[in-house]
Amino acid sequence: MPRNSTIKNATLVLLVTALVLGVIQLFLLRFQTGDIYPAYSSLRSDPLGTRAFYESLGTFDHIDRRRSYQPLDSLKPDANAVLFYLGAEIPQHDAIPRKMSQTLDGLTTSGGRLIITYLPVYKKNEAMSNSDDEDSSSDSSNADSGDNPRNKRSDAQSDTETKPQTGLDDSPKPPGAPEESERDLVSIREHWGFDFGYTAIPEASQVDKKQPVFKAYAELPDLPVAVSWHTNLYFETLDNSWRTIYAVDGKPVVIERKMGQGSIVLCSDSFFISNEAMRGERHPQMLVWLMGGQSTVIFDESHFGLYKVPGVAGLLRRYQFQWFIGALAVVALLFIWKNGVYFVPPPEEETVVDAQNVSEKDYSRGLVALLRRNVGRKEILQVCGREWERTFKNDQRIDPDAIAQMNHILKSAQADSKKKSDPVSGYQQISRTFKRLGTYSSRG
């Protein structure tokens, strides 16, 4: 029986260990692929992410690339910086927060460059013919569901269309962030001078329920002639300061505008910068043009709801207090070592002896130390006299005249102690009296 119990316990431990290792491996796989992060996040390494582009920038010595986990309003303007705001939600209302508008304007007017790419969607244009019935409209909205991994993000976009959205401000707010009121919102049309539109979806795609792939053609000579475009979203430019960079069927899909000393670029699609595009359809000239020659590249992750709240450990690393903590740990270890181990062996006379072999010298030292701590200099003679009298009071051999004479000396010494304290002279006087009279009586 004991042997069977041991085998069962060992088997149970092995099964639990295997289960724990399996769960840890699953979490590691999720973090390695990065599919726990939103689409077009630079932390995501599957086809829907942009980590390949982010990591490739690290191979250039003159480029400083980093991720931003702080709200946009905490971003400091930098004339040499380009901010990638990837995978933005399609706005359903013509408004963005005024504070965010001021932050983005501060980046561009100071000489920085702002890149905003939107999620790929396939939405039916409201201006299309009313001949489409309700069923065909439903089929068109369901065309987002395909085998392509990009469709997952498009489905998520279509699911949120029933909620009020304002475009750039739809990112999850950090804890404690205040809500914006209507007076804190700025019109996109009035402030930036553009609007959104949707091209007609080919009928063949509506029947096959497949997402069509458009061709965007360059308006500039130094860029790739044609780039595949995976959305029917385009921009309606209301301001002549906008310049068309790429267009689909004459509809602008990539536009650029100078703002102050910097510039802003809007892209209706994000696929061309994804990991999937980096593998199968790279356009390095287009990516170089997007960066605009800036030396600092910032990938915003806060609009995905990814924030970093600094803790104690982060603050210690930030202010380089790790060396101070390490020095304290070393001092603590040395203190423990000092109290636990003798650096020099103790001398032989200080070794611990048995309680039965304690010498008279040790008793005397202990008594002297005790008296010095508890009896004052002025009281020592009186205390000794009282203790001696109490010890020998009932001893008939002691001469009463000697005791009386001692008490007389003690009283005189006590009266004199108010002026000066000399217990030695009092002790010597008592000793001479006892020697002269004799301690023991003739009767004893």
N, C-alpha and C positions, 0 to 999 in steps of 0.2 A: 504493500500500500504506500509507504513513504516514497518508494521509487516512482510509482505512477503519479503521485502528487507533484514530485519534482519535474517530471516530464511535462505535465500539464502546465505548470507555472512557467517553465522555459518556453513552451510553445506560445502561451499567452503573451509573454514579453516580446517574443519575436514578431508576432502579429501586430501588436501595438506599435512597435518600432517601425515595421514596414508601412503601416498606415500613416504614421507621422511623417516619414520620409517621402511617401507619395504625395501627401498634401503640400509639403514644402516644395517638392519638385513642380507641382502644378502652379503654385504661386510664382516660382522662378520663371517658368515658361511664359506665364502671362506678362511678367515684367520685361522679359527679354523681347517678346514680340511687340509689346507696347500697346496692344489693343484695348487696354483699360483706359487709355487716354483718348480724348476726342479726336475726330478726324482733322487732319492737317496740323496737328500739334507736332512740334519739333522733337518731342519725346517719344513719338510713336514710330516704330521701325517696320511696320507692315505696309502693304501697298497704299493705305490711306494716310500715312503719316508723311512728314517732311524731314525726317531725321537725316536722310542721306544728304540732302542739300546743306543742312546745318553742319554735319560732320565734315563735309568736303571743304567748307570754308576754313576749318581748323588747320588745313594743310598749307595755308598761305601765311607767311610770317608777318606781312604788313596789314593783315586783317584781324581785328579784335572782335570776335563774335561771342555773344552771351544771350542768356534767356532772362526775361523779365517776369518776375512773379508778383510784382507790386502793382497796385492800381495805376492806371494811366496818369491820373492827376499828380502822382508822385514822381513822374518821369521828368528829368531835368533836360532842358533843350541843349542839343549838341550840334554844332555846325557840321561836324564830320560823321554824323550818325545817320543810318537808314533804319527805319522801324518797319518790320514786317508784321502786319496785322492780318493773319491768314485765316481762311475759313470763317469769315464773318457771316452772320445770319442775314438773310434777305429782309430788308425793312418792310413792314406792312403799313407804316405811318410815316409821314414826312416830318420827322423830328428826331433830334439827337440831344443829349444833355448839353447844356451850355458850358458846363465845366469841362466836359470832354472836348467840346469844340475848341475851347480856349487852349487846352493842352496840346491838341493836334496842331492848331494854328501856331502856337509857340514853337513847336518843333520845326515846322516848315519855314516860318518867317525868319528864324535864326540861322537858316542855311541847311537844315536837315532835310531828309527825304522820307516821305511816308508812302508805304506800299500797302494797299488794302485789296485783298482778294476775297471774293464771295463764294459761298458754297454752290456747287453745281446743282441746278434744279431744272425741271421741265414743267413749266406752268403755262396753262392755256391763256392766250391773250384775250382780254375782255373785249377788245375791239373786233374780234373775229366774227365771222358770219353767225347769225342766230340759227342757222339751219341745223347745227349740232344739237341733238336732243340730249336729254338727261343721261341716257345710258352711255352715249359716246363720250360725254364729259366725264363720266365715272371711269370709263376705260382709259381716257387720257390721263387722269390723275393716278391710275394704277400702273401706268407705264413705267413708273419708277422702280418697280419690283422686278429685278433681273438677276442674272447670275454674276454680274460684274460686282466686285466688292465696293465700288464707288456708290452703288445704289443704296447701301445701308445708310449712308449719311444723308442721301437725298430723301429717303423715307423719313428720317428723323426731322428733316426740314419741313416736309409736307405735313407731318403730324402736329407741328407747332403753328401752322398757319391760322388756326382758329383762335390763337391767343394774340392779344395786342402786342405788337412788336414795334420797335423804333430803330431797328438796325444795329448800330454800333453799341447801343446801351443795353442790349439784351443779354450780355454776359452775366453770369452769376455774380452777385454782389458779395464782397467780403463781409464777415460778421460785423454788425454794428453800423453798416453803411446806411446813410439816410436816404429816404425816398425822394425822387425828384418830383416837383410840382410842375404844372403846365407852364408857369412863368419861367421855369429853369430850362426850358427846351428851346432849341433853335431849329428853324426850318432848313432842310437839306437844299431845297430848290433855291431859296433866297440866299442862303449863306454860301453854298458851294456851286450853285448854278448847274445842277444836273438832276435828272430823274431816271426812273427805271422803266423799261419796257420789255416785252417778250415777243420774240419772233414766232411765226406760225410753225407748228410741228408738222412735219410731212405726214400725209395720210397713211403711207405704208408703215410708218412707225406706230401710228395709232392702231392699225389693224394687227400688226405683229406684237404690239405691246413691248417693244424694245426701245431703248433709249437711242435716239439718233446721235450721230457724231458729226458735227459741223466742221467746216474748214474756215479758219480765221486767216486772213491775208494781211500782210504787213503793208503799212503806208510809208515806212522808212526803208531806205536801201540797204542799210547795214544789218538788218535783222533777218531771221529766217523767213523765207517767202510765205510759207504756210505752216500753221500750227493747228493740230486737232483741238476742237472746242467742244466740251461736254455739257453745255447748258444752252438754253434758248434765251437767257437773260442778256440784255444789252442796255446801253446808256443813251439817254436822250440829252444831248448837250444843250443847255439853255443859255450858256455863256460862251462868247466867242474866244475866250482865253483858253478853252479846252482844245487839245490837239489829239486827233485820232491816231493811235499807233497800230492797232489791229481792228479789223472789221469783218463781220460775217454778213454776207449779202448786203453790203453797204451800211450795216448797222454797227456802230462802234461798240467794241467789247473790251478794248484796252485804251484808256485815255490818260492824258498827262496834262498837268497845268502847273505853271510857275506861280508860287505864292511867296512873296517876299524874296528872300535870298535862296529859298529852297524850292521844293516841288512836291507834288502829290500825284500818285499813280493809282488808278482804279482798274481792277481786273474783274470781269464778271464770272470768271472761272478760276479754280485753284488747282485743277488737275495737272497743269504743265509744271508745277513745282513739287508735285508729290513724289513719293518713293517709286511708285509705279512708272511715272514718266521718266524719272532719272534712270531707270533700268531699260525701258523700251523705247522712249522717245525724248531723248535729251536735246535741249536747245541752249547750249552754253552762251551763245551770243545774246540771247534774250535775257538770261539771268544776269549777265554782266551789265547789260543796259539797265535792268531793274535796280541794281545796286548803285548806279550813278557815280561810280568812282569813290564812294565813301569808304572810310577805313574802319568804321565801327558799325557792326551789324547787330541789331537787337531783334530778337524774336519774342513777341509778346505772348505770354501764356496766361495772363490774368483773365482775358476775356473768355477763356475756356473754363474758368472757375478754379484755376490752379494758383493757389496763393501760398506763400511761405511766411509764417509768423515766427519771428526770431525767438528762440527760447534761451535758457540760461547757457546751454552749451554753445549755441550759435553766437551769443554775445561774447563769451569767453574767447572763442576763436577769432571773432571780428577784432577785438581789442588786444589780441595776443596775450591773454592771461594764462594760456596753457603752460607756459614756462613757470609762472608763479605757482600754479597748482602742483606742477611736478616738483618744484623745490620744496614745497610744504610736505609733499609725500616723502621725499628723501629725508627731511628733518625728522618726520614722525618715525620712519624706519630706524634712523640712527638712535633716536630716543629709546625705542623699544629694545634695540640691540644693547645699548648702554646699560639699561636696567635688567637685562636678562643674562648678559654674559660679562664676566670679569675680563678686562683687557690685561691686567697683571694679576697673577695668583696672589691671594691674601697671605700675609705672614703667618707663621706657625703659631705665635702666641695669641693671635686673634681668632684661631679656629674655635668652633663651637665645642664645648665640653659637656659632659653629662651633668645632669642636674644634681646628682649626689656628690660630684667632685668639685663643686663650687668652693673656692678658697675664702678664707676670712677677709682677705683683702677686697674681694669683690663685694662682700656684705658691707664692709666699711665704706667703700665708694658709693654704693647705693644709698646708704643711710645719710651720708654727707650731702649727696645730690638732692635727696628728698628734703632734708632740713633747709638747704639753701633756697629751695623753691617755695617753702611754706612758712618759714620762720624768719622774721626780720632781724636786723642787727641789734636793735634796741631791745628786743624781746627774748633774745637767745638765753641770756643769763637767768631771767625769771622762769622761762620754760624749763630749763635744765634743773633749777632748784625745786620747782613744783614736782617734776617727775621723780626726782631723787627722793623727796620727802614722801610722796605717795608710795613709792616702792618699798621704802624701809620704815614706814610709819609704825607698823605693827611688830616690827622686830624689837624685842625687848633688850637686845644686846646693844642697841644704839643709845648713846648718851643723850638724854633730853637737852642738856645744856648746849651740846653741839648743834642740835636742830634749832634751838632758840637763837643761838649766835648766828647761824646761817640766815635765818629769817630776818634778823636785824640788819645784816649786811645787804640782803636783797632789797629791803625797804630803802636803805640809804642809797643803793645803786639805782633804784627806780626813781627816786627823787632827783638824783644827779643826771639821769638819762635825758631829762628835759633840756638840760644845758648842753651836755656832751654825752656821747655814747662810747663807753670803753669796757665792754664785757670781759676783756682779758684781765684787767686789773681787779675787777670784782671776783673773777674766778680764782686768781692768785691769792686774794685776801681770804676767801673761804678755805682754800687749801692750807694756808698758814694757821688759820684758826683750828681746823681739824687736826693739824699736826701738833699744835700746842696743847689743845684740850684732850685730843684723842677721840676717835670716832666711837669706839666701844666703851661702855661704862664698866666700872670695876665690879658691878653686880653681875654683869654678863659673864 
